[in-house]
Every structure is written in C-alpha cells, then in structure tokens.
Amino acid sequence: MMSVAARLVGLVAVLSSLSLTVPAQAHAFLDHAAPAVGSKVHGSPLEVRLWFSQDLEPAFSTIRVFNEAGAQVDQRDKAVDPGDRTQLRVSLPPLPAGTYKVIWRALSNDTHVTEGDFVFEVAP
C-alpha cells in the first residue's frame, strides 16, 4: 500500500510531465495601433500602423480601412516594415471627417492566424 506522500509525489510527477508536452502556441495579437483603437484624431492621418506581439508573414497579413459607407479608402499598399516585422501599415489619402473601420488579418511566423477590427474617428 502506497503512502499518501508517495501518491502525491507521483501525481506531481505526472502533472509536470503533461505540462512539458503541451506545445506552445504563439499568435500575433494586436499590441497597439496608430491611430489608436477607438480614438478621435484631429486631421487626417497619413497611414494606419498596427503593432503585433509576433513577427508577421508579409504575404498573408492584411490591413484595410473603410469609410462609413463601407468603401475601402486606403491606398492598398499594405506592407510589413522590414526593420520591424511586428508592424503592419497602410497609407491613407486625405480623409474627410467621419468614422473609419480598420479590418486586419495577421499571420505570424508560426502560421497562426488572428484577425480583428476597430474604429477611429477623424475630426476636423
């Protein structure tokens, strides 16, 4: 008959080995943005920049900006910054006052996909 202490040691050993076999799953989560999520900016920004928690795969990461009518208004020149592969950007034309929606999809180097959206407001 095993003692309680021996059973406890065995249980701890089993649980420890299970935690070591679980693969780490990293995702490219949105860290911050410029313009900031939900912000009001005065004057039209030149671009939207997003920073993520992981390096991105440029060919499969996207960012698009839409006006209130649902029309895409960005310059369609999205790019991952070669000097900072966590940054995704797209240029903007001069934007009139209004609310704009940013929709993004990020593929990290480890092939995990995240996606999301947020709005910002341009004020005169």
Helices and strands as residue ranges (DSSP letters): H 4-21, E 30-34, E 40-42, E 47-52, G 58-60, E 62-66, E 79-81, E 84-91, E 98-107, E 113-123
